[in-house]
Amino acid sequence: MKDERKNTLRIGRNIGAVLGVIVFLIFGLLPGFYFGSYGTLVILSHLFGGPVEPGTIVRILTVVGAVLGIFCIGAVSIVVGSVIGTTIAYATDVVGSLIKGRPETAETETVEVK
């Protein structure tokens, strides 16, 4: 793979990751907190066999669940943004190479052996 194409894909991946972080901060922070803490309370109520009382351990586990939910949604947002950015960069590179009319295998040279 040529250095020009690698650079294009790297820039697209980085732009996609940054956009994924921005989308996470705008749309994913609150749902990550909500679903993480709610999921923890549902799991705890099933484990204890009924409604849980607000004790110290339950509160600690709820905070840990909320942090885990925020982390998971953030990781998914960054990875999806990177994949989309890389796909767009690759499509742009292919279209640009078709417009320029240069072949994809321009790296190789033919050498005659006598």
N, C-alpha and C positions, 0 to 999 in steps of 0.2 A: 504494500500500500504506500502510495506516495505521501511525502510530508505535507503537501498542500491539502490533501484529503483528510489526513489525520488531524491537522490543525482545524479544518472546517468542522469536523465531527466533535472535536474537543470543545470548541467554542459553542456549538449548538447544545452540547450536553451541559455545559456550565450555565448557559442562559436559561435552559429548561429547569435546572435545579434551583436557580435563584427565583424563577417565576413560581416554582412549586412551594418554596418557602414563603413567598408573599401570599399565595393563595391559602396556604395553611394558616398564616397569621390572621388573615381576614375572615376566612370561612371555617377553619378547622379547630381553632383553639377551644372555643366554647363547646362544640359538640364532643370533642375529645374528653374534656373534663366531665361533661354530663354523662356520656355513655360509659366511661371508665368507672365513675363512682356508682352509677346505677347498676352496672353489671356486677360490681363487687357486692353491693347490698343484696342483689338477687341470689348470688352464689352463697353468701353467708346465711341468708334465710333458708335456703335449701339444705345447707350443711347442718344448721342448728335445728331444723324441723319446724320452724315457725318464725314469727317476727323477732327481730333482734333488738336488744336494748342498747341504748347509746352508751356503751362502756368505752374504756380507754382503748382496748384492743380493737374493737369495731371501728372506732374513729381512725386509728392508725392504719388499719387495713383499707378503709375507704379512701384515705389520702394516697396510699400506695397504688390503689386501683385507678384513681384519677390521674396520677402521674404516668402510670403505664398506658392508659388510654390516650393521653396527650402525646406520649412518645410514639405510640403505634401509628396514630393518624399523621403525625409529622413525618415519620419515615416513609409511609406510603405516599404522601404528597410529594416528597423530594424525589423518590424513585420514579413515580409516574411522570413528574415534570421532566426528569432527565431523559426518560425513554421518549417522550414526545419531542423534546428538543433535539435529540439525536436523530429521530426519524425525519423531522423537518429539515435538519441540516443535510442528511443524506439525500433526501429528495431534491433539495436545492442544488446540491453538487451534481447529481445525475442530470437534472434539467439544464444546468449551466454547461455541462460537458457536451450535451446533445446540441445546444445552441451554438457553441463554439465549433463543433464539428470535429473535435479531436477524438481519436480512438482511446478506449480505456487501457489498452495494452501498449502505451507509448513508451513504457520503461524498457522494454526488451529491444535488442538490436540483433540483426542477423549478421552472422560471421561465417564467411566461407572457409572451409577447411580444404587444403590442397594435399 
